[in-house]
């Protein structure tokens, strides 16, 4: 169920998306809000920055982390002009957002020529059928694959996730 507050912030995300199209970018915008206050905004910058991860939601998450001074955005809501793709859903989970609220859905994105729906479907298939090979490699005999995690666990000053 969408509240008046949700509608206000969704409208802002849509406004950012439409403005981004006018500036030559993709049709995606996002805002992050905490306690009714705007924390950060993002627009799709994939083609402008030649960065396939520069989705509007990721841009907003990156900016919000800088604003709040933490990688955890607990207590925040992400409003997106479109249903977040698997990359953006994952980023939202890593950011520990409380909620994600979106306007258009993956079918609207597919109609616009975007792969969101196809990627959701791909993730349900056996990895062996994916167009990109994703496999575990075996390091050389003198390399211990768990070394980074051993170092992490040994560091008593590490920042806890």
C-alpha positions as CSV (number, residue, x, y, z in Angstrom):
1,X,0.0,0.0,0.0
2,X,1.3,3.4,-1.0
3,X,1.0,6.4,1.4
4,X,1.0,10.1,0.4
5,X,4.7,10.2,1.5
6,X,5.5,7.3,-0.8
7,X,3.7,9.0,-3.7
8,X,5.7,12.2,-3.1
9,X,9.1,10.4,-3.2
10,X,8.1,8.2,-6.1
11,X,7.1,11.3,-8.0
12,X,10.6,12.7,-7.3
13,X,12.3,9.5,-8.5
14,X,10.2,9.6,-11.7
15,X,11.0,13.3,-12.2
16,X,14.7,12.5,-12.0
17,X,14.3,9.7,-14.5
18,X,12.4,11.9,-17.0
19,X,15.0,14.6,-16.6
20,X,17.8,12.1,-17.2
21,X,16.3,11.0,-20.5
22,X,16.2,14.7,-21.5
23,X,19.9,14.8,-20.7
24,X,20.7,11.8,-22.8
25,X,20.7,9.2,-20.0
26,X,18.6,6.2,-19.2
27,X,15.0,6.4,-17.9
28,X,15.8,5.6,-14.2
29,X,15.9,7.8,-11.1
30,X,16.1,7.0,-7.4
31,X,15.9,8.8,-4.0
32,X,16.8,7.7,-0.6
33,X,14.9,9.0,2.4
34,X,15.3,8.7,6.1
35,X,12.7,9.9,8.6
36,X,10.9,11.9,5.9
37,X,14.1,13.7,4.8
38,X,15.9,13.4,1.5
39,X,19.3,11.8,2.0
40,X,20.5,11.3,-1.6
41,X,19.4,11.1,-5.2
42,X,20.6,9.1,-8.2
43,X,20.1,9.0,-11.9
44,X,21.2,6.3,-14.3
45,X,24.8,7.1,-15.5
46,X,25.6,3.9,-17.3
47,X,26.1,5.4,-20.8
48,X,27.4,8.8,-19.6
49,X,30.1,7.3,-17.3
50,X,30.6,4.0,-19.3
51,X,30.0,2.2,-16.1
52,X,27.6,-0.7,-16.3
53,X,27.0,-0.5,-12.5
54,X,26.0,3.1,-12.5
55,X,22.3,2.4,-12.1
56,X,20.2,5.1,-10.5
57,X,19.7,3.1,-7.3
58,X,23.4,2.3,-7.0
59,X,24.2,6.0,-7.5
60,X,21.8,7.0,-4.8
61,X,23.1,4.3,-2.4
62,X,26.7,5.4,-3.0
63,X,25.8,9.1,-2.4
64,X,23.7,8.2,0.7
65,X,26.6,6.3,2.2
66,X,28.8,9.3,1.8
67,X,26.1,11.6,3.3
68,X,25.5,9.4,6.4
69,X,29.1,8.4,6.8
70,X,28.3,4.7,6.9
71,X,27.8,1.7,4.5
72,X,24.7,0.8,6.4
73,X,21.6,2.6,5.3
74,X,19.3,1.0,8.0
75,X,16.4,3.3,8.6
76,X,16.2,4.4,5.0
77,X,13.8,3.8,2.2
78,X,14.8,3.7,-1.5
79,X,12.3,5.1,-4.0
80,X,12.9,4.1,-7.6
81,X,11.2,5.1,-10.8
82,X,11.3,1.4,-11.9
83,X,11.5,-2.0,-10.2
84,X,15.2,-2.5,-9.3
85,X,17.1,-5.0,-11.4
86,X,18.9,-7.9,-9.6
87,X,22.0,-5.7,-9.3
88,X,20.1,-3.0,-7.6
89,X,18.1,-5.3,-5.4
90,X,21.4,-6.8,-4.2
91,X,22.9,-3.4,-3.6
92,X,19.8,-2.5,-1.5
93,X,20.2,-5.7,0.6
94,X,23.9,-5.0,1.1
95,X,23.0,-1.4,2.1
96,X,20.6,-2.8,4.6
97,X,17.8,-0.5,3.5
98,X,14.5,-0.9,5.4
99,X,12.3,-0.6,2.3
100,X,12.4,-0.4,-1.5
101,X,9.4,1.2,-3.2
102,X,9.2,1.4,-7.0
103,X,6.8,2.7,-9.7
104,X,7.2,1.0,-13.1
105,X,8.0,-2.8,-13.2
106,X,10.3,-5.2,-15.0
107,X,7.8,-5.6,-17.8
108,X,7.8,-1.8,-18.4
109,X,11.6,-1.9,-18.5
110,X,11.5,-4.8,-21.0
111,X,9.2,-2.8,-23.2
112,X,11.8,0.0,-23.1
113,X,14.5,-2.5,-24.2
114,X,16.1,-3.1,-20.8
115,X,17.2,-6.6,-19.6
116,X,15.8,-6.5,-16.1
117,X,13.2,-9.2,-16.7
118,X,15.6,-11.4,-18.6
119,X,18.2,-11.1,-15.8
120,X,15.6,-12.1,-13.2
121,X,14.7,-15.1,-15.4
122,X,18.4,-16.0,-15.9
123,X,19.1,-16.1,-12.2
124,X,16.6,-19.0,-11.9
125,X,18.4,-21.1,-14.5
126,X,21.4,-23.4,-14.1
127,X,24.6,-21.3,-14.1
128,X,26.0,-23.6,-16.8
129,X,23.4,-22.0,-19.2
130,X,24.4,-18.4,-18.5
131,X,26.1,-16.4,-21.3
132,X,28.9,-15.4,-19.0
133,X,30.9,-18.2,-17.5
134,X,31.0,-18.0,-13.7
135,X,33.1,-20.7,-12.2
136,X,35.4,-21.4,-9.2
137,X,39.1,-21.4,-10.1
138,X,41.8,-23.3,-8.3
139,X,44.8,-21.2,-7.2
140,X,48.3,-22.5,-7.5
141,X,49.7,-24.9,-4.9
142,X,51.5,-22.0,-3.1
143,X,48.3,-20.0,-2.7
144,X,45.6,-20.6,-0.1
145,X,42.2,-19.6,-1.4
146,X,41.0,-18.7,2.1
147,X,43.9,-16.4,2.8
148,X,41.9,-13.1,2.5
149,X,39.3,-14.4,5.0
150,X,41.9,-15.7,7.3
151,X,43.5,-12.2,7.3
152,X,40.0,-10.7,7.8
153,X,39.3,-12.9,10.8
154,X,42.7,-12.3,12.3
155,X,42.3,-8.5,12.1
156,X,40.7,-7.5,15.5
157,X,40.3,-3.9,14.3
158,X,38.2,-4.8,11.3
159,X,34.9,-3.0,10.7
160,X,32.1,-5.5,11.3
161,X,29.6,-6.0,8.5
